[in-house]
Amino acid sequence: MNYIQDIKQRAEDAGFKMADVCREAGINQAQMSRWIAGKTVPLISSIEKLVSATDRLIARRIEMLDKIGKT
């Protein structure tokens, strides 16, 4: 299973770029590019950071949309 591709797809489905996820996770975009290209393999801790970052970005977007919908 390719966790990085799954995270990338989930982020894109929610309207985010991997640059957004990397920034939120504190991970260098060049490193992410190497993972996506399959040149290196991420540590599980890096995958966990990316999943958490994606979750936070999505949660913020949902919260913002909820506020807009209530006005």
mmCIF file as Biopython writes it, N, C-alpha, C and O atoms, coordinates in Angstrom:
data_model
#
loop_
_atom_site.group_PDB
_atom_site.id
_atom_site.type_symbol
_atom_site.label_atom_id
_atom_site.label_alt_id
_atom_site.label_comp_id
_atom_site.label_asym_id
_atom_site.label_entity_id
_atom_site.label_seq_id
_atom_site.pdbx_PDB_ins_code
_atom_site.Cartn_x
_atom_site.Cartn_y
_atom_site.Cartn_z
_atom_site.occupancy
_atom_site.B_iso_or_equiv
_atom_site.auth_seq_id
_atom_site.auth_asym_id
_atom_site.pdbx_PDB_model_num
ATOM 1   N N  . MET A ? 1  ? 0.850   -1.194 0.000  1.0 0.0 1  A 1 
ATOM 2   C CA . MET A ? 1  ? 0.000   0.000  0.000  1.0 0.0 1  A 1 
ATOM 3   C C  . MET A ? 1  ? 0.888   1.247  0.000  1.0 0.0 1  A 1 
ATOM 4   O O  . MET A ? 1  ? 1.875   1.318  0.732  1.0 0.0 1  A 1 
ATOM 5   N N  . ASN A ? 2  ? 0.529   2.213  -0.817 1.0 0.0 2  A 1 
ATOM 6   C CA . ASN A ? 2  ? 1.314   3.430  -0.907 1.0 0.0 2  A 1 
ATOM 7   C C  . ASN A ? 2  ? 0.638   4.533  -0.098 1.0 0.0 2  A 1 
ATOM 8   O O  . ASN A ? 2  ? -0.261  5.220  -0.583 1.0 0.0 2  A 1 
ATOM 9   N N  . TYR A ? 3  ? 1.082   4.682  1.124  1.0 0.0 3  A 1 
ATOM 10  C CA . TYR A ? 3  ? 0.466   5.637  2.037  1.0 0.0 3  A 1 
ATOM 11  C C  . TYR A ? 3  ? 0.591   7.073  1.545  1.0 0.0 3  A 1 
ATOM 12  O O  . TYR A ? 3  ? -0.339  7.865  1.693  1.0 0.0 3  A 1 
ATOM 13  N N  . ILE A ? 4  ? 1.720   7.404  0.969  1.0 0.0 4  A 1 
ATOM 14  C CA . ILE A ? 4  ? 1.921   8.769  0.495  1.0 0.0 4  A 1 
ATOM 15  C C  . ILE A ? 4  ? 0.927   9.113  -0.619 1.0 0.0 4  A 1 
ATOM 16  O O  . ILE A ? 4  ? 0.343   10.196 -0.618 1.0 0.0 4  A 1 
ATOM 17  N N  . GLN A ? 5  ? 0.742   8.210  -1.547 1.0 0.0 5  A 1 
ATOM 18  C CA . GLN A ? 5  ? -0.231  8.463  -2.618 1.0 0.0 5  A 1 
ATOM 19  C C  . GLN A ? 5  ? -1.649  8.579  -2.055 1.0 0.0 5  A 1 
ATOM 20  O O  . GLN A ? 5  ? -2.443  9.395  -2.524 1.0 0.0 5  A 1 
ATOM 21  N N  . ASP A ? 6  ? -1.961  7.763  -1.052 1.0 0.0 6  A 1 
ATOM 22  C CA . ASP A ? 6  ? -3.283  7.835  -0.414 1.0 0.0 6  A 1 
ATOM 23  C C  . ASP A ? 6  ? -3.493  9.184  0.273  1.0 0.0 6  A 1 
ATOM 24  O O  . ASP A ? 6  ? -4.563  9.782  0.162  1.0 0.0 6  A 1 
ATOM 25  N N  . ILE A ? 7  ? -2.475  9.657  0.976  1.0 0.0 7  A 1 
ATOM 26  C CA . ILE A ? 7  ? -2.554  10.957 1.652  1.0 0.0 7  A 1 
ATOM 27  C C  . ILE A ? 7  ? -2.699  12.060 0.613  1.0 0.0 7  A 1 
ATOM 28  O O  . ILE A ? 7  ? -3.513  12.970 0.771  1.0 0.0 7  A 1 
ATOM 29  N N  . LYS A ? 8  ? -1.914  11.975 -0.441 1.0 0.0 8  A 1 
ATOM 30  C CA . LYS A ? 8  ? -1.971  12.972 -1.519 1.0 0.0 8  A 1 
ATOM 31  C C  . LYS A ? 8  ? -3.369  13.016 -2.126 1.0 0.0 8  A 1 
ATOM 32  O O  . LYS A ? 8  ? -3.917  14.097 -2.339 1.0 0.0 8  A 1 
ATOM 33  N N  . GLN A ? 9  ? -3.941  11.866 -2.403 1.0 0.0 9  A 1 
ATOM 34  C CA . GLN A ? 9  ? -5.279  11.807 -2.996 1.0 0.0 9  A 1 
ATOM 35  C C  . GLN A ? 9  ? -6.326  12.387 -2.049 1.0 0.0 9  A 1 
ATOM 36  O O  . GLN A ? 9  ? -7.208  13.135 -2.471 1.0 0.0 9  A 1 
ATOM 37  N N  . ARG A ? 10 ? -6.226  12.042 -0.788 1.0 0.0 10 A 1 
ATOM 38  C CA . ARG A ? 10 ? -7.186  12.549 0.204  1.0 0.0 10 A 1 
ATOM 39  C C  . ARG A ? 10 ? -7.106  14.070 0.306  1.0 0.0 10 A 1 
ATOM 40  O O  . ARG A ? 10 ? -8.126  14.757 0.350  1.0 0.0 10 A 1 
ATOM 41  N N  . ALA A ? 11 ? -5.881  14.581 0.342  1.0 0.0 11 A 1 
ATOM 42  C CA . ALA A ? 11 ? -5.693  16.035 0.409  1.0 0.0 11 A 1 
ATOM 43  C C  . ALA A ? 11 ? -6.268  16.708 -0.833 1.0 0.0 11 A 1 
ATOM 44  O O  . ALA A ? 11 ? -6.983  17.705 -0.727 1.0 0.0 11 A 1 
ATOM 45  N N  . GLU A ? 12 ? -5.960  16.169 -1.999 1.0 0.0 12 A 1 
ATOM 46  C CA . GLU A ? 12 ? -6.457  16.751 -3.247 1.0 0.0 12 A 1 
ATOM 47  C C  . GLU A ? 12 ? -7.973  16.681 -3.331 1.0 0.0 12 A 1 
ATOM 48  O O  . GLU A ? 12 ? -8.610  17.615 -3.817 1.0 0.0 12 A 1 
ATOM 49  N N  . ASP A ? 13 ? -8.553  15.591 -2.867 1.0 0.0 13 A 1 
ATOM 50  C CA . ASP A ? 13 ? -10.013 15.461 -2.860 1.0 0.0 13 A 1 
ATOM 51  C C  . ASP A ? 13 ? -10.668 16.538 -1.996 1.0 0.0 13 A 1 
ATOM 52  O O  . ASP A ? 13 ? -11.794 16.963 -2.256 1.0 0.0 13 A 1 
ATOM 53  N N  . ALA A ? 14 ? -9.943  16.968 -0.966 1.0 0.0 14 A 1 
ATOM 54  C CA . ALA A ? 14 ? -10.459 18.001 -0.067 1.0 0.0 14 A 1 
ATOM 55  C C  . ALA A ? 14 ? -10.087 19.409 -0.534 1.0 0.0 14 A 1 
ATOM 56  O O  . ALA A ? 14 ? -10.446 20.397 0.107  1.0 0.0 14 A 1 
ATOM 57  N N  . GLY A ? 15 ? -9.362  19.495 -1.663 1.0 0.0 15 A 1 
ATOM 58  C CA . GLY A ? 15 ? -9.025  20.801 -2.216 1.0 0.0 15 A 1 
ATOM 59  C C  . GLY A ? 15 ? -7.695  21.364 -1.764 1.0 0.0 15 A 1 
ATOM 60  O O  . GLY A ? 15 ? -7.447  22.561 -1.906 1.0 0.0 15 A 1 
ATOM 61  N N  . PHE A ? 16 ? -6.834  20.517 -1.221 1.0 0.0 16 A 1 
ATOM 62  C CA . PHE A ? 16 ? -5.532  20.972 -0.751 1.0 0.0 16 A 1 
ATOM 63  C C  . PHE A ? 16 ? -4.424  20.454 -1.647 1.0 0.0 16 A 1 
ATOM 64  O O  . PHE A ? 16 ? -4.551  19.403 -2.276 1.0 0.0 16 A 1 
ATOM 65  N N  . LYS A ? 17 ? -3.348  21.200 -1.695 1.0 0.0 17 A 1 
ATOM 66  C CA . LYS A ? 17 ? -2.144  20.762 -2.395 1.0 0.0 17 A 1 
ATOM 67  C C  . LYS A ? 17 ? -1.224  20.118 -1.373 1.0 0.0 17 A 1 
ATOM 68  O O  . LYS A ? 17 ? -1.344  20.358 -0.171 1.0 0.0 17 A 1 
ATOM 69  N N  . MET A ? 18 ? -0.306  19.300 -1.863 1.0 0.0 18 A 1 
ATOM 70  C CA . MET A ? 18 ? 0.643   18.673 -0.947 1.0 0.0 18 A 1 
ATOM 71  C C  . MET A ? 18 ? 1.526   19.721 -0.271 1.0 0.0 18 A 1 
ATOM 72  O O  . MET A ? 18 ? 2.024   19.492 0.831  1.0 0.0 18 A 1 
ATOM 73  N N  . ALA A ? 19 ? 1.721   20.856 -0.915 1.0 0.0 19 A 1 
ATOM 74  C CA . ALA A ? 19 ? 2.473   21.946 -0.282 1.0 0.0 19 A 1 
ATOM 75  C C  . ALA A ? 19 ? 1.775   22.391 1.004  1.0 0.0 19 A 1 
ATOM 76  O O  . ALA A ? 19 ? 2.436   22.694 1.997  1.0 0.0 19 A 1 
ATOM 77  N N  . ASP A ? 20 ? 0.443   22.431 0.986  1.0 0.0 20 A 1 
ATOM 78  C CA . ASP A ? 20 ? -0.328  22.793 2.180  1.0 0.0 20 A 1 
ATOM 79  C C  . ASP A ? 20 ? -0.116  21.762 3.283  1.0 0.0 20 A 1 
ATOM 80  O O  . ASP A ? 20 ? 0.100   22.108 4.445  1.0 0.0 20 A 1 
ATOM 81  N N  . VAL A ? 21 ? -0.180  20.500 2.900  1.0 0.0 21 A 1 
ATOM 82  C CA . VAL A ? 21 ? -0.018  19.415 3.872  1.0 0.0 21 A 1 
ATOM 83  C C  . VAL A ? 21 ? 1.399   19.424 4.447  1.0 0.0 21 A 1 
ATOM 84  O O  . VAL A ? 21 ? 1.583   19.284 5.656  1.0 0.0 21 A 1 
ATOM 85  N N  . CYS A ? 22 ? 2.384   19.587 3.590  1.0 0.0 22 A 1 
ATOM 86  C CA . CYS A ? 22 ? 3.783   19.618 4.048  1.0 0.0 22 A 1 
ATOM 87  C C  . CYS A ? 22 ? 4.008   20.765 5.027  1.0 0.0 22 A 1 
ATOM 88  O O  . CYS A ? 22 ? 4.629   20.591 6.075  1.0 0.0 22 A 1 
ATOM 89  N N  . ARG A ? 23 ? 3.499   21.929 4.671  1.0 0.0 23 A 1 
ATOM 90  C CA . ARG A ? 23 ? 3.663   23.100 5.538  1.0 0.0 23 A 1 
ATOM 91  C C  . ARG A ? 23 ? 3.027   22.830 6.902  1.0 0.0 23 A 1 
ATOM 92  O O  . ARG A ? 23 ? 3.629   23.107 7.939  1.0 0.0 23 A 1 
ATOM 93  N N  . GLU A ? 24 ? 1.816   22.292 6.896  1.0 0.0 24 A 1 
ATOM 94  C CA . GLU A ? 24 ? 1.102   21.986 8.144  1.0 0.0 24 A 1 
ATOM 95  C C  . GLU A ? 24 ? 1.834   20.933 8.965  1.0 0.0 24 A 1 
ATOM 96  O O  . GLU A ? 24 ? 1.843   20.992 10.195 1.0 0.0 24 A 1 
ATOM 97  N N  . ALA A ? 25 ? 2.447   19.970 8.283  1.0 0.0 25 A 1 
ATOM 98  C CA . ALA A ? 25 ? 3.134   18.863 8.966  1.0 0.0 25 A 1 
ATOM 99  C C  . ALA A ? 25 ? 4.569   19.215 9.352  1.0 0.0 25 A 1 
ATOM 100 O O  . ALA A ? 25 ? 5.190   18.514 10.152 1.0 0.0 25 A 1 
ATOM 101 N N  . GLY A ? 26 ? 5.094   20.301 8.782  1.0 0.0 26 A 1 
ATOM 102 C CA . GLY A ? 26 ? 6.484   20.656 9.051  1.0 0.0 26 A 1 
ATOM 103 C C  . GLY A ? 26 ? 7.463   19.753 8.324  1.0 0.0 26 A 1 
ATOM 104 O O  . GLY A ? 26 ? 8.551   19.468 8.823  1.0 0.0 26 A 1 
ATOM 105 N N  . ILE A ? 27 ? 7.070   19.308 7.148  1.0 0.0 27 A 1 
ATOM 106 C CA . ILE A ? 27 ? 7.906   18.403 6.351  1.0 0.0 27 A 1 
ATOM 107 C C  . ILE A ? 27 ? 8.341   19.129 5.084  1.0 0.0 27 A 1 
ATOM 108 O O  . ILE A ? 27 ? 7.545   19.815 4.443  1.0 0.0 27 A 1 
ATOM 109 N N  . ASN A ? 28 ? 9.598   18.969 4.736  1.0 0.0 28 A 1 
ATOM 110 C CA . ASN A ? 28 ? 10.178  19.602 3.563  1.0 0.0 28 A 1 
ATOM 111 C C  . ASN A ? 28 ? 9.529   19.053 2.293  1.0 0.0 28 A 1 
ATOM 112 O O  . ASN A ? 28 ? 9.369   17.842 2.139  1.0 0.0 28 A 1 
ATOM 113 N N  . GLN A ? 29 ? 9.156   19.961 1.385  1.0 0.0 29 A 1 
ATOM 114 C CA . GLN A ? 29 ? 8.503   19.543 0.151  1.0 0.0 29 A 1 
ATOM 115 C C  . GLN A ? 29 ? 9.425   18.710 -0.743 1.0 0.0 29 A 1 
ATOM 116 O O  . GLN A ? 29 ? 8.956   17.833 -1.469 1.0 0.0 29 A 1 
ATOM 117 N N  . ALA A ? 30 ? 10.713  18.977 -0.695 1.0 0.0 30 A 1 
ATOM 118 C CA . ALA A ? 30 ? 11.654  18.184 -1.496 1.0 0.0 30 A 1 
ATOM 119 C C  . ALA A ? 30 ? 11.641  16.734 -1.023 1.0 0.0 30 A 1 
ATOM 120 O O  . ALA A ? 30 ? 11.703  15.806 -1.830 1.0 0.0 30 A 1 
ATOM 121 N N  . GLN A ? 31 ? 11.561  16.551 0.281  1.0 0.0 31 A 1 
ATOM 122 C CA . GLN A ? 31 ? 11.494  15.190 0.824  1.0 0.0 31 A 1 
ATOM 123 C C  . GLN A ? 31 ? 10.214  14.504 0.372  1.0 0.0 31 A 1 
ATOM 124 O O  . GLN A ? 31 ? 10.219  13.328 0.010  1.0 0.0 31 A 1 
ATOM 125 N N  . MET A ? 32 ? 9.126   15.248 0.396  1.0 0.0 32 A 1 
ATOM 126 C CA . MET A ? 32 ? 7.848   14.701 -0.054 1.0 0.0 32 A 1 
ATOM 127 C C  . MET A ? 32 ? 7.944   14.274 -1.516 1.0 0.0 32 A 1 
ATOM 128 O O  . MET A ? 32 ? 7.427   13.222 -1.892 1.0 0.0 32 A 1 
ATOM 129 N N  . SER A ? 33 ? 8.593   15.073 -2.326 1.0 0.0 33 A 1 
ATOM 130 C CA . SER A ? 33 ? 8.749   14.732 -3.746 1.0 0.0 33 A 1 
ATOM 131 C C  . SER A ? 33 ? 9.508   13.426 -3.920 1.0 0.0 33 A 1 
ATOM 132 O O  . SER A ? 33 ? 9.179   12.624 -4.794 1.0 0.0 33 A 1 
ATOM 133 N N  . ARG A ? 34 ? 10.515  13.213 -3.096 1.0 0.0 34 A 1 
ATOM 134 C CA . ARG A ? 34 ? 11.271  11.952 -3.166 1.0 0.0 34 A 1 
ATOM 135 C C  . ARG A ? 34 ? 10.395  10.772 -2.776 1.0 0.0 34 A 1 
ATOM 136 O O  . ARG A ? 34 ? 10.503  9.698  -3.367 1.0 0.0 34 A 1 
ATOM 137 N N  . TRP A ? 35 ? 9.533   10.959 -1.794 1.0 0.0 35 A 1 
ATOM 138 C CA . TRP A ? 35 ? 8.628   9.880  -1.382 1.0 0.0 35 A 1 
ATOM 139 C C  . TRP A ? 35 ? 7.632   9.570  -2.493 1.0 0.0 35 A 1 
ATOM 140 O O  . TRP A ? 35 ? 7.387   8.407  -2.812 1.0 0.0 35 A 1 
ATOM 141 N N  . ILE A ? 36 ? 7.057   10.622 -3.080 1.0 0.0 36 A 1 
ATOM 142 C CA . ILE A ? 36 ? 6.069   10.431 -4.139 1.0 0.0 36 A 1 
ATOM 143 C C  . ILE A ? 36 ? 6.700   9.723  -5.333 1.0 0.0 36 A 1 
ATOM 144 O O  . ILE A ? 36 ? 6.075   8.868  -5.960 1.0 0.0 36 A 1 
ATOM 145 N N  . ALA A ? 37 ? 7.940   10.086 -5.641 1.0 0.0 37 A 1 
ATOM 146 C CA . ALA A ? 37 ? 8.649   9.472  -6.774 1.0 0.0 37 A 1 
ATOM 147 C C  . ALA A ? 37 ? 9.145   8.067  -6.454 1.0 0.0 37 A 1 
ATOM 148 O O  . ALA A ? 37 ? 9.601   7.352  -7.346 1.0 0.0 37 A 1 
ATOM 149 N N  . GLY A ? 38 ? 9.059   7.672  -5.196 1.0 0.0 38 A 1 
ATOM 150 C CA . GLY A ? 38 ? 9.514   6.344  -4.798 1.0 0.0 38 A 1 
ATOM 151 C C  . GLY A ? 38 ? 11.020  6.232  -4.641 1.0 0.0 38 A 1 
ATOM 152 O O  . GLY A ? 38 ? 11.561  5.128  -4.588 1.0 0.0 38 A 1 
ATOM 153 N N  . LYS A ? 39 ? 11.701  7.375  -4.566 1.0 0.0 39 A 1 
ATOM 154 C CA . LYS A ? 39 ? 13.162  7.369  -4.417 1.0 0.0 39 A 1 
ATOM 155 C C  . LYS A ? 39 ? 13.598  7.031  -2.999 1.0 0.0 39 A 1 
ATOM 156 O O  . LYS A ? 39 ? 14.660  6.445  -2.789 1.0 0.0 39 A 1 
ATOM 157 N N  . THR A ? 40 ? 12.772  7.404  -2.029 1.0 0.0 40 A 1 
ATOM 158 C CA . THR A ? 40 ? 13.037  7.072  -0.630 1.0 0.0 40 A 1 
ATOM 159 C C  . THR A ? 40 ? 11.737  6.621  0.007  1.0 0.0 40 A 1 
ATOM 160 O O  . THR A ? 40 ? 10.660  6.800  -0.561 1.0 0.0 40 A 1 
ATOM 161 N N  . VAL A ? 41 ? 11.841  6.042  1.173  1.0 0.0 41 A 1 
ATOM 162 C CA . VAL A ? 41 ? 10.675  5.545  1.904  1.0 0.0 41 A 1 
ATOM 163 C C  . VAL A ? 41 ? 10.545  6.339  3.202  1.0 0.0 41 A 1 
ATOM 164 O O  . VAL A ? 41 ? 11.512  6.457  3.954  1.0 0.0 41 A 1 
ATOM 165 N N  . PRO A ? 42 ? 9.364   6.880  3.469  1.0 0.0 42 A 1 
ATOM 166 C CA . PRO A ? 42 ? 9.189   7.676  4.688  1.0 0.0 42 A 1 
ATOM 167 C C  . PRO A ? 42 ? 9.127   6.803  5.945  1.0 0.0 42 A 1 
ATOM 168 O O  . PRO A ? 42 ? 8.720   5.642  5.906  1.0 0.0 42 A 1 
ATOM 169 N N  . LEU A ? 43 ? 9.537   7.395  7.034  1.0 0.0 43 A 1 
ATOM 170 C CA . LEU A ? 43 ? 9.358   6.753  8.341  1.0 0.0 43 A 1 
ATOM 171 C C  . LEU A ? 43 ? 7.877   6.790  8.698  1.0 0.0 43 A 1 
ATOM 172 O O  . LEU A ? 43 ? 7.139   7.649  8.215  1.0 0.0 43 A 1 
ATOM 173 N N  . ILE A ? 44 ? 7.452   5.872  9.530  1.0 0.0 44 A 1 
ATOM 174 C CA . ILE A ? 44 ? 6.049   5.839  9.957  1.0 0.0 44 A 1 
ATOM 175 C C  . ILE A ? 44 ? 5.693   7.144  10.684 1.0 0.0 44 A 1 
ATOM 176 O O  . ILE A ? 44 ? 4.559   7.614  10.593 1.0 0.0 44 A 1 
ATOM 177 N N  . SER A ? 45 ? 6.649   7.720  11.397 1.0 0.0 45 A 1 
ATOM 178 C CA . SER A ? 45 ? 6.375   8.983  12.095 1.0 0.0 45 A 1 
ATOM 179 C C  . SER A ? 45 ? 6.078   10.103 11.103 1.0 0.0 45 A 1 
ATOM 180 O O  . SER A ? 45 ? 5.266   10.983 11.389 1.0 0.0 45 A 1 
ATOM 181 N N  . SER A ? 46 ? 6.721   10.078 9.953  1.0 0.0 46 A 1 
ATOM 182 C CA . SER A ? 46 ? 6.441   11.087 8.919  1.0 0.0 46 A 1 
ATOM 183 C C  . SER A ? 46 ? 5.057   10.877 8.330  1.0 0.0 46 A 1 
ATOM 184 O O  . SER A ? 46 ? 4.329   11.840 8.092  1.0 0.0 46 A 1 
ATOM 185 N N  . ILE A ? 47 ? 4.695   9.645  8.099  1.0 0.0 47 A 1 
ATOM 186 C CA . ILE A ? 47 ? 3.355   9.342  7.592  1.0 0.0 47 A 1 
ATOM 187 C C  . ILE A ? 47 ? 2.306   9.805  8.596  1.0 0.0 47 A 1 
ATOM 188 O O  . ILE A ? 47 ? 1.290   10.387 8.216  1.0 0.0 47 A 1 
ATOM 189 N N  . GLU A ? 48 ? 2.553   9.547  9.865  1.0 0.0 48 A 1 
ATOM 190 C CA . GLU A ? 48 ? 1.618   9.978  10.913 1.0 0.0 48 A 1 
ATOM 191 C C  . GLU A ? 48 ? 1.480   11.495 10.929 1.0 0.0 48 A 1 
ATOM 192 O O  . GLU A ? 48 ? 0.373   12.006 11.099 1.0 0.0 48 A 1 
ATOM 193 N N  . LYS A ? 49 ? 2.582   12.226 10.756 1.0 0.0 49 A 1 
ATOM 194 C CA . LYS A ? 49 ? 2.530   13.690 10.701 1.0 0.0 49 A 1 
ATOM 195 C C  . LYS A ? 49 ? 1.693   14.160 9.520  1.0 0.0 49 A 1 
ATOM 196 O O  . LYS A ? 49 ? 0.902   15.095 9.644  1.0 0.0 49 A 1 
ATOM 197 N N  . LEU A ? 50 ? 1.867   13.514 8.383  1.0 0.0 50 A 1 
ATOM 198 C CA . LEU A ? 50 ? 1.109   13.895 7.198  1.0 0.0 50 A 1 
ATOM 199 C C  . LEU A ? 50 ? -0.380  13.607 7.348  1.0 0.0 50 A 1 
ATOM 200 O O  . LEU A ? 50 ? -1.215  14.413 6.938  1.0 0.0 50 A 1 
ATOM 201 N N  . VAL A ? 51 ? -0.708  12.472 7.928  1.0 0.0 51 A 1 
ATOM 202 C CA . VAL A ? 51 ? -2.118  12.133 8.167  1.0 0.0 51 A 1 
ATOM 203 C C  . VAL A ? 51 ? -2.736  13.145 9.127  1.0 0.0 51 A 1 
ATOM 204 O O  . VAL A ? 51 ? -3.839  13.638 8.889  1.0 0.0 51 A 1 
ATOM 205 N N  . SER A ? 52 ? -2.030  13.453 10.205 1.0 0.0 52 A 1 
ATOM 206 C CA . SER A ? 52 ? -2.542  14.421 11.183 1.0 0.0 52 A 1 
ATOM 207 C C  . SER A ? 52 ? -2.708  15.799 10.560 1.0 0.0 52 A 1 
ATOM 208 O O  . SER A ? 52 ? -3.697  16.488 10.811 1.0 0.0 52 A 1 
ATOM 209 N N  . ALA A ? 53 ? -1.737  16.196 9.748  1.0 0.0 53 A 1 
ATOM 210 C CA . ALA A ? 53 ? -1.810  17.499 9.088  1.0 0.0 53 A 1 
ATOM 211 C C  . ALA A ? 53 ? -3.011  17.557 8.141  1.0 0.0 53 A 1 
ATOM 212 O O  . ALA A ? 53 ? -3.734  18.553 8.109  1.0 0.0 53 A 1 
ATOM 213 N N  . THR A ? 54 ? -3.216  16.506 7.385  1.0 0.0 54 A 1 
ATOM 214 C CA . THR A ? 54 ? -4.349  16.449 6.466  1.0 0.0 54 A 1 
ATOM 215 C C  . THR A ? 54 ? -5.659  16.508 7.243  1.0 0.0 54 A 1 
ATOM 216 O O  . THR A ? 54 ? -6.583  17.220 6.849  1.0 0.0 54 A 1 
ATOM 217 N N  . ASP A ? 55 ? -5.744  15.768 8.336  1.0 0.0 55 A 1 
ATOM 218 C CA . ASP A ? 55 ? -6.941  15.792 9.185  1.0 0.0 55 A 1 
ATOM 219 C C  . ASP A ? 55 ? -7.213  17.201 9.709  1.0 0.0 55 A 1 
ATOM 220 O O  . ASP A ? 55 ? -8.358  17.654 9.704  1.0 0.0 55 A 1 
ATOM 221 N N  . ARG A ? 56 ? -6.163  17.897 10.164 1.0 0.0 56 A 1 
ATOM 222 C CA . ARG A ? 56 ? -6.341  19.253 10.695 1.0 0.0 56 A 1 
ATOM 223 C C  . ARG A ? 56 ? -6.827  20.211 9.611  1.0 0.0 56 A 1 
ATOM 224 O O  . ARG A ? 56 ? -7.735  21.010 9.841  1.0 0.0 56 A 1 
ATOM 225 N N  . LEU A ? 57 ? -6.221  20.129 8.432  1.0 0.0 57 A 1 
ATOM 226 C CA . LEU A ? 57 ? -6.637  21.010 7.337  1.0 0.0 57 A 1 
ATOM 227 C C  . LEU A ? 57 ? -8.099  20.771 6.968  1.0 0.0 57 A 1 
ATOM 228 O O  . LEU A ? 57 ? -8.857  21.720 6.768  1.0 0.0 57 A 1 
ATOM 229 N N  . ILE A ? 58 ? -8.485  19.520 6.878  1.0 0.0 58 A 1 
ATOM 230 C CA . ILE A ? 58 ? -9.873  19.192 6.534  1.0 0.0 58 A 1 
ATOM 231 C C  . ILE A ? 58 ? -10.826 19.664 7.633  1.0 0.0 58 A 1 
ATOM 232 O O  . ILE A ? 58 ? -11.892 20.207 7.343  1.0 0.0 58 A 1 
ATOM 233 N N  . ALA A ? 59 ? -10.443 19.459 8.886  1.0 0.0 59 A 1 
ATOM 234 C CA . ALA A ? 59 ? -11.289 19.889 10.006 1.0 0.0 59 A 1 
ATOM 235 C C  . ALA A ? 59 ? -11.482 21.405 9.992  1.0 0.0 59 A 1 
ATOM 236 O O  . ALA A ? 59 ? -12.587 21.892 10.229 1.0 0.0 59 A 1 
ATOM 237 N N  . ARG A ? 60 ? -10.417 22.146 9.717  1.0 0.0 60 A 1 
ATOM 238 C CA . ARG A ? 60 ? -10.535 23.611 9.634  1.0 0.0 60 A 1 
ATOM 239 C C  . ARG A ? 60 ? -11.454 24.031 8.499  1.0 0.0 60 A 1 
ATOM 240 O O  . ARG A ? 60 ? -12.250 24.959 8.644  1.0 0.0 60 A 1 
ATOM 241 N N  . ARG A ? 61 ? -11.339 23.342 7.362  1.0 0.0 61 A 1 
ATOM 242 C CA . ARG A ? 61 ? -12.195 23.676 6.225  1.0 0.0 61 A 1 
ATOM 243 C C  . ARG A ? 61 ? -13.653 23.410 6.578  1.0 0.0 61 A 1 
ATOM 244 O O  . ARG A ? 61 ? -14.518 24.229 6.270  1.0 0.0 61 A 1 
ATOM 245 N N  . ILE A ? 62 ? -13.936 22.294 7.211  1.0 0.0 62 A 1 
ATOM 246 C CA . ILE A ? 62 ? -15.308 21.965 7.610  1.0 0.0 62 A 1 
ATOM 247 C C  . ILE A ? 62 ? -15.835 22.995 8.596  1.0 0.0 62 A 1 
ATOM 248 O O  . ILE A ? 62 ? -16.977 23.440 8.486  1.0 0.0 62 A 1 
ATOM 249 N N  . GLU A ? 63 ? -15.004 23.374 9.560  1.0 0.0 63 A 1 
ATOM 250 C CA . GLU A ? 63 ? -15.404 24.385 10.547 1.0 0.0 63 A 1 
ATOM 251 C C  . GLU A ? 63 ? -15.717 25.704 9.862  1.0 0.0 63 A 1 
ATOM 252 O O  . GLU A ? 63 ? -16.704 26.357 10.201 1.0 0.0 63 A 1 
ATOM 253 N N  . MET A ? 64 ? -14.892 26.104 8.902  1.0 0.0 64 A 1 
ATOM 254 C CA . MET A ? 64 ? -15.112 27.351 8.185  1.0 0.0 64 A 1 
ATOM 255 C C  . MET A ? 64 ? -16.418 27.276 7.391  1.0 0.0 64 A 1 
ATOM 256 O O  . MET A ? 64 ? -17.191 28.234 7.383  1.0 0.0 64 A 1 
ATOM 257 N N  . LEU A ? 65 ? -16.664 26.162 6.734  1.0 0.0 65 A 1 
ATOM 258 C CA . LEU A ? 65 ? -17.887 26.003 5.962  1.0 0.0 65 A 1 
ATOM 259 C C  . LEU A ? 65 ? -19.118 25.991 6.854  1.0 0.0 65 A 1 
ATOM 260 O O  . LEU A ? 65 ? -20.170 26.510 6.479  1.0 0.0 65 A 1 
ATOM 261 N N  . ASP A ? 66 ? -18.986 25.399 8.038  1.0 0.0 66 A 1 
ATOM 262 C CA . ASP A ? 66 ? -20.092 25.411 8.998  1.0 0.0 66 A 1 
ATOM 263 C C  . ASP A ? 66 ? -20.433 26.839 9.409  1.0 0.0 66 A 1 
ATOM 264 O O  . ASP A ? 66 ? -21.605 27.205 9.496  1.0 0.0 66 A 1 
ATOM 265 N N  . LYS A ? 67 ? -19.399 27.646 9.660  1.0 0.0 67 A 1 
ATOM 266 C CA . LYS A ? 67 ? -19.628 29.051 10.055 1.0 0.0 67 A 1 
ATOM 267 C C  . LYS A ? 67 ? -20.295 29.827 8.933  1.0 0.0 67 A 1 
ATOM 268 O O  . LYS A ? 67 ? -21.197 30.630 9.174  1.0 0.0 67 A 1 
ATOM 269 N N  . ILE A ? 68 ? -19.856 29.588 7.723  1.0 0.0 68 A 1 
ATOM 270 C CA . ILE A ? 68 ? -20.443 30.272 6.574  1.0 0.0 68 A 1 
ATOM 271 C C  . ILE A ? 68 ? -21.905 29.855 6.415  1.0 0.0 68 A 1 
ATOM 272 O O  . ILE A ? 68 ? -22.766 30.682 6.118  1.0 0.0 68 A 1 
ATOM 273 N N  . GLY A ? 69 ? -22.172 28.571 6.616  1.0 0.0 69 A 1 
ATOM 274 C CA . GLY A ? 69 ? -23.544 28.071 6.468  1.0 0.0 69 A 1 
ATOM 275 C C  . GLY A ? 69 ? -24.492 28.574 7.519  1.0 0.0 69 A 1 
ATOM 276 O O  . GLY A ? 69 ? -25.703 28.597 7.301  1.0 0.0 69 A 1 
ATOM 277 N N  . LYS A ? 70 ? -23.963 28.982 8.669  1.0 0.0 70 A 1 
ATOM 278 C CA . LYS A ? 70 ? -24.815 29.455 9.771  1.0 0.0 70 A 1 
ATOM 279 C C  . LYS A ? 70 ? -25.090 30.952 9.696  1.0 0.0 70 A 1 
ATOM 280 O O  . LYS A ? 70 ? -25.881 31.481 10.477 1.0 0.0 70 A 1 
ATOM 281 N N  . THR A ? 71 ? -24.437 31.636 8.754  1.0 0.0 71 A 1 
ATOM 282 C CA . THR A ? 71 ? -24.660 33.076 8.657  1.0 0.0 71 A 1 
ATOM 283 C C  . THR A ? 71 ? -25.693 33.419 7.636  1.0 0.0 71 A 1 
ATOM 284 O O  . THR A ? 71 ? -25.996 34.595 7.434  1.0 0.0 71 A 1 
#
